[in-house]
Amino acid sequence: MGVQMPAHVINNDRDYQQWLSQNPDGFVVNTTRSPSPRYMVLHRASCRHISDPMHESEGGGFTERDYIKVVAQDVASLLDWIAANGRPERTFSSECGHCRP
């Protein structure tokens, strides 16, 4: 069994796009720049709503303005992160209805 890597925050679009390309089977939590327990949405890394530049026409729209991304290879690591950042019940505020993580 492999070692679980902890979730980490990405707040740079270049690094985020690189992580997505290197981790197509990973998971992403989209949250506000100052993480809000009311908005911590789970997506698959392959979800077009958090990866397609067509959804963010201006540079920096994915991670450098209003939002940040928390990324991990597994959902358990993201549950640990959200529990430490305002959602101790270890639930996402929602899960994407498009990619159905």
C-alpha positions as a Markdown table, in Angstrom:
| # | Residue | x | y | z |
|---|---|---|---|---|
| 1 | Met | 0.0 | 0.0 | 0.0 |
| 2 | Gly | 1.3 | 3.4 | -1.0 |
| 3 | Val | 1.9 | 6.3 | 1.4 |
| 4 | Gln | -1.0 | 8.8 | 1.5 |
| 5 | Met | 0.3 | 12.3 | 0.4 |
| 6 | Pro | -1.4 | 15.1 | 2.3 |
| 7 | Ala | -3.6 | 17.6 | 0.5 |
| 8 | His | -2.0 | 20.9 | -0.4 |
| 9 | Val | -3.1 | 24.4 | -1.5 |
| 10 | Ile | -2.3 | 25.8 | -4.9 |
| 11 | Asn | -2.8 | 29.5 | -5.4 |
| 12 | Asn | -1.0 | 29.9 | -8.8 |
| 13 | Asp | -2.7 | 29.0 | -12.1 |
| 14 | Arg | 0.5 | 27.7 | -13.7 |
| 15 | Asp | 1.2 | 25.3 | -10.9 |
| 16 | Tyr | -2.4 | 24.3 | -10.7 |
| 17 | Gln | -2.6 | 23.4 | -14.5 |
| 18 | Gln | 0.6 | 21.5 | -14.1 |
| 19 | Trp | -0.7 | 19.5 | -11.1 |
| 20 | Leu | -3.9 | 18.7 | -13.1 |
| 21 | Ser | -1.9 | 17.4 | -16.0 |
| 22 | Gln | 0.2 | 15.2 | -13.8 |
| 23 | Asn | -2.6 | 13.9 | -11.6 |
| 24 | Pro | -5.6 | 13.3 | -13.9 |
| 25 | Asp | -7.1 | 10.8 | -11.4 |
| 26 | Gly | -6.8 | 13.2 | -8.4 |
| 27 | Phe | -9.3 | 15.3 | -6.6 |
| 28 | Val | -9.7 | 19.0 | -6.1 |
| 29 | Val | -11.6 | 21.1 | -3.5 |
| 30 | Asn | -12.5 | 24.6 | -4.8 |
| 31 | Thr | -12.8 | 27.1 | -2.0 |
| 32 | Thr | -12.6 | 30.8 | -1.5 |
| 33 | Arg | -9.2 | 32.6 | -1.1 |
| 34 | Ser | -9.8 | 32.8 | 2.6 |
| 35 | Pro | -11.2 | 29.2 | 3.1 |
| 36 | Ser | -14.8 | 29.2 | 4.0 |
| 37 | Pro | -16.5 | 26.2 | 5.6 |
| 38 | Arg | -19.6 | 27.2 | 3.7 |
| 39 | Tyr | -17.9 | 26.7 | 0.3 |
| 40 | Met | -15.6 | 23.7 | 0.0 |
| 41 | Val | -16.7 | 21.8 | -3.2 |
| 42 | Leu | -15.3 | 18.5 | -4.2 |
| 43 | His | -14.4 | 17.8 | -7.9 |
| 44 | Arg | -12.5 | 15.3 | -9.9 |
| 45 | Ala | -9.2 | 16.7 | -11.3 |
| 46 | Ser | -10.6 | 16.0 | -14.8 |
| 47 | Cys | -13.8 | 18.1 | -14.2 |
| 48 | Arg | -14.0 | 20.8 | -16.9 |
| 49 | His | -15.6 | 23.2 | -14.4 |
| 50 | Ile | -12.3 | 23.5 | -12.5 |
| 51 | Ser | -9.9 | 22.8 | -15.4 |
| 52 | Asp | -11.2 | 24.2 | -18.7 |
| 53 | Pro | -9.9 | 27.7 | -19.5 |
| 54 | Met | -13.2 | 28.4 | -21.2 |
| 55 | His | -14.7 | 28.7 | -17.7 |
| 56 | Glu | -12.2 | 31.4 | -16.7 |
| 57 | Ser | -11.5 | 33.8 | -19.5 |
| 58 | Glu | -9.1 | 36.1 | -17.5 |
| 59 | Gly | -5.7 | 34.9 | -16.3 |
| 60 | Gly | -5.5 | 33.8 | -12.7 |
| 61 | Gly | -9.2 | 32.9 | -12.5 |
| 62 | Phe | -8.7 | 29.4 | -11.2 |
| 63 | Thr | -6.4 | 30.2 | -8.2 |
| 64 | Glu | -5.1 | 33.7 | -8.1 |
| 65 | Arg | -8.2 | 35.9 | -7.5 |
| 66 | Asp | -11.3 | 34.8 | -5.6 |
| 67 | Tyr | -10.5 | 31.1 | -5.2 |
| 68 | Ile | -7.8 | 28.6 | -4.3 |
| 69 | Lys | -7.6 | 24.9 | -5.0 |
| 70 | Val | -6.8 | 22.2 | -2.5 |
| 71 | Val | -5.5 | 19.1 | -4.4 |
| 72 | Ala | -4.8 | 15.5 | -3.4 |
| 73 | Gln | -4.6 | 12.1 | -4.9 |
| 74 | Asp | -7.4 | 10.8 | -2.7 |
| 75 | Val | -10.5 | 12.1 | -1.1 |
| 76 | Ala | -9.4 | 11.1 | 2.4 |
| 77 | Ser | -6.6 | 13.6 | 2.3 |
| 78 | Leu | -9.0 | 16.3 | 1.3 |
| 79 | Leu | -11.3 | 15.3 | 4.2 |
| 80 | Asp | -8.4 | 15.8 | 6.6 |
| 81 | Trp | -7.7 | 19.2 | 5.1 |
| 82 | Ile | -11.3 | 20.5 | 5.4 |
| 83 | Ala | -11.6 | 19.1 | 8.9 |
| 84 | Ala | -8.6 | 21.2 | 9.9 |
| 85 | Asn | -10.0 | 24.3 | 8.0 |
| 86 | Gly | -13.5 | 24.7 | 9.4 |
| 87 | Arg | -15.5 | 21.6 | 8.7 |
| 88 | Pro | -14.7 | 19.3 | 11.6 |
| 89 | Glu | -17.6 | 17.0 | 10.6 |
| 90 | Arg | -15.5 | 16.0 | 7.6 |
| 91 | Thr | -18.1 | 16.7 | 4.9 |
| 92 | Phe | -17.8 | 18.8 | 1.8 |
| 93 | Ser | -20.2 | 21.7 | 1.4 |
| 94 | Ser | -21.2 | 20.0 | -1.8 |
| 95 | Glu | -19.9 | 17.6 | -4.5 |
| 96 | Cys | -19.8 | 18.6 | -8.2 |
| 97 | Gly | -22.9 | 17.4 | -10.0 |
| 98 | His | -21.1 | 17.3 | -13.3 |
| 99 | Cys | -18.1 | 15.1 | -12.5 |
| 100 | Arg | -19.7 | 13.2 | -9.6 |
| 101 | Pro | -16.6 | 12.6 | -7.5 |
